Amino acid sequence: MADIKINNMVKFYTLCLLANGPKHGYELIQELKEKLERRISASNVYPFLNVLRKNKLIKFDKVGKRDKKTYHLTHEGKNFTKRMFSKFGDLITLAVKPRITTCPCGCKIYSGGHAEKIRGKTMKFCCSHCAKIFKPK
């Protein structure tokens, strides 16, 4: 299999949408417009679909009166997509992990939560109830 570069959000989201089930090309374009909140043209999508097809990561079926192509991931495509999601997940973890704090009860807090000053030190809690538990009486 050739080295397929997922170097933009259109390609990544196209894989995400196909991982959720078969899609027509037009359907992909419409959903990409909605998700990415920008104009998406056929030239953004169909060349990438052709690369995926040539590398046996997707197949298409012709359905309906107009023989619309419905694209779906092959077994190899599902494995490729899982690897891409794993790589993307690693990037998200690197970006988010420094921002996560842990409540003394064990809950992970990404944002928000409840801050309380206890024994002169500001502590982060997941909620005010946990803060009450850890306050000295």
C-alpha positions in Angstrom: 0.0 0.0 0.0 1.2 3.5 -0.9 2.0 6.0 1.8 -1.3 7.9 2.1 -0.9 11.3 3.7 -3.7 12.5 5.9 -2.4 16.1 6.0 -5.6 18.2 6.2 -8.9 18.1 8.0 -10.9 17.4 4.9 -9.1 14.1 4.5 -9.3 13.2 8.2 -13.0 14.1 8.4 -13.7 12.1 5.2 -12.2 9.0 6.9 -14.3 9.8 10.0 -17.5 10.0 8.0 -16.8 6.8 6.1 -16.0 5.0 9.4 -19.5 5.8 10.5 -21.0 4.1 7.5 -21.4 4.2 3.7 -21.8 7.6 2.1 -22.5 9.1 -1.4 -19.9 11.6 -2.6 -22.4 14.4 -2.5 -23.4 13.4 1.0 -19.7 13.5 2.1 -19.3 17.0 0.7 -22.4 18.3 2.5 -21.4 16.8 5.8 -17.8 18.1 5.4 -19.2 21.6 4.8 -21.3 21.3 7.9 -18.5 19.9 10.2 -15.7 22.1 8.9 -17.9 25.2 8.5 -16.3 26.1 5.2 -16.9 25.7 1.4 -15.9 22.2 0.2 -15.8 21.4 -3.5 -15.7 18.1 -5.3 -12.0 18.7 -6.0 -11.4 18.5 -2.3 -13.0 15.1 -1.9 -13.1 13.0 -5.1 -9.3 12.9 -5.7 -8.8 11.6 -2.1 -11.5 9.0 -2.6 -9.7 7.8 -5.7 -6.5 7.5 -3.8 -8.3 5.5 -1.1 -9.9 3.3 -3.8 -6.6 2.7 -5.7 -5.1 1.6 -2.4 -8.0 -0.8 -1.7 -9.1 1.1 1.4 -12.6 1.9 0.1 -14.9 0.3 -2.4 -18.1 1.7 -4.0 -21.4 0.3 -5.0 -23.7 1.8 -7.6 -27.2 2.2 -6.2 -30.4 3.8 -7.2 -31.8 4.9 -10.6 -28.9 7.2 -11.3 -26.2 4.6 -10.2 -24.9 6.9 -7.5 -21.7 5.6 -6.0 -21.9 4.7 -2.3 -18.4 4.6 -0.8 -17.6 2.3 2.1 -14.4 1.2 3.9 -12.9 -2.2 3.1 -11.4 -4.4 5.9 -8.0 -2.8 5.1 -9.6 0.6 5.1 -11.1 0.0 8.6 -7.6 -1.0 9.9 -6.0 2.1 8.3 -8.7 4.3 9.8 -8.1 2.8 13.2 -4.4 3.6 12.9 -5.2 7.2 11.9 -7.6 7.6 14.8 -4.9 6.3 17.1 -2.3 8.8 15.8 -4.8 11.6 16.1 -5.8 10.5 19.6 -2.1 10.6 20.6 -1.9 14.3 19.3 -5.1 15.2 21.3 -3.6 13.6 24.4 -0.4 15.6 24.1 -2.5 18.8 23.7 -5.0 18.1 26.5 -3.0 16.2 29.1 -1.2 19.3 30.5 -4.6 20.9 31.1 -6.1 18.0 33.1 -6.1 18.2 36.8 -7.3 15.5 39.2 -9.8 16.0 42.0 -8.8 14.4 45.3 -11.8 12.0 44.7 -10.1 10.8 41.5 -12.2 12.5 38.9 -10.3 14.0 35.9 -11.1 17.7 35.3 -10.3 19.2 31.9 -11.9 22.6 32.5 -14.3 24.2 34.9 -14.7 22.3 38.1 -14.7 23.9 41.5 -11.7 25.7 43.2 -11.6 26.0 46.9 -8.9 27.3 49.2 -8.0 24.7 51.8 -5.2 25.2 54.4 -4.0 28.2 52.4 -3.7 26.3 49.2 -6.1 26.6 46.2 -7.2 23.1 45.2 -9.3 22.0 42.1 -12.3 19.8 42.7 -14.7 18.3 40.3 -17.6 19.7 42.3 -18.4 21.6 45.5 -19.5 18.4 47.2 -16.0 16.9 46.9 -14.6 20.2 48.2 -16.8 19.9 51.3 -15.5 16.4 52.0 -11.9 17.6 52.0 -12.4 20.7 54.1 -11.1 20.5 57.6 -13.9 20.6 60.2 
